[in-house]
Amino acid sequence: MGEVSSDVEESRYFDPAMETMPRPEIEALQQSLLTEALPYMDEHSPLLAEHWARLGVKVDEIRSVRELTENLPFMDKDTIRAYRDHHGDPLGGMGLMAESAVISSTTGTTGDPVLLPSRREGMSEAARIAADFWEMGCRPGDAFVVMLFTFRGAPMLTPHAFGASTVLFDHAPAELERLCRVSLDLRPTGLYLLSGPLILALRQMEPSLPFDLGEVFSSYRGVVYAGEPMGSRTREALDRWGVEHFNHTAVGDVDSATECGEHDGHHCHDDQALIEVLDPEGDEPVPEGEVGELVVTTLNPRLTNMLVRYRSEDLLRTSTEPCGCGRTHTRMWPVGRKGDEVVVEGRSILPVDVWLAVESIEATSAGLFQVIRVGREMERLRLRVGYDERETTASLAAVRTDVIDSVTDAVGVVPDVELVANSELLKLGPPHKIPRVAAS
């Protein structure tokens, strides 16, 4: 990457022309990128080549987004898993090992993880989310912390795009005291990323730490939060430490989206991913602003995962109206996952509906819980709820009663509650979240 000019350094935008591009120009750019991306993926993804050949699809004849939606089939994680298992290909036909620079994976919270290769020729384009870090206030010469679990790609390259130095940590509670000490020494300005389990660990460690967390985080202009929705206790802790957090989410395993300083939706990169929002139970588009399922197509297969009309199962709202920050790319507001809903006594219930009720009880304030889902419609709402075994002084029977009463008030349904130690629930997921819905 070249040096960042002084004019850009003073700007709110890392790439002003791209970030504020008028919508008609964005849509024209997407058409152009799409016509280049599809033949490339046909050549470099064995899965997609087989997928399309079986259906008689000629992707080099698709010249528009409309033709894409009319002619190309959907795919999902099961499409990749089926190819992987049938062909014995660990990459699931998503790319060739000889062309891959980094192998990352999905998190595995909804099934076994899917491996996702990134190509060597695209690694120089790590700047795709540099604009998100720039918006947080990070600038050339800064130290920037990347605290991410292994096997999730190479975000360590992104700060280099704007001349910052990367400081690496594992995404693990055991690293938190070292993070605090290094933060006081190096005074980083950004951190990617914190998650609910890490913040929970910091809250528990806080009384015994030899320094003030407000001082530890005083140099940070922004911290990326990701993994799952933020609970009220997590928000209270970050506010108390003086941390401005920027929520961050995946865009269907193709790209990512992060809030700006307006904190009014996650900003997508429309030059990286083509977004459709469809009826979760069908294939018709939903009106903008209404909840639908995210379906995504990569526009930059040299950089990111080669996925086309990929049904993510993520439920969200979107808007293409300009943000208050001046950016013009699509904004999204995640709602949940398609398979997370349960219907009990005629009431639709999602994990987010239970969250605040669980957090409001002191013994379960970490907000760790699972909905036990044996089908979309159930006779009883079943919950597995984590409690703090080190701090809970009340009897478990009393804690259970409090949780039942709180959830009943929140969702209008009396739940069955199983209490489990927080430490046991945390073992069930990747380092930054747990599965919020489980089969048993």
Helices and strands as residue ranges (DSSP letters): H 6-10, H 16-19, H 23-44, H 46-54, G 59-61, H 65-71, H 77-87, G 97-99, E 100-105, E 115-119, G 120-129, H 130-136, E 143-147, G 155-162, E 165-169, G 173-175, H 176-186, E 190-194, H 196-205, G 206-208, H 213-216, E 222-225, H 232-240, E 245-251, E 255-259, E 266-267, E 273-278, E 292-298, E 310-319, E 331-337, G 338-340, E 342-344, E 347-349, H 351-359, G 362-364, E 369-372, E 377-378, E 381-387, H 396-411, E 415-421, H 422-426, E 437-438
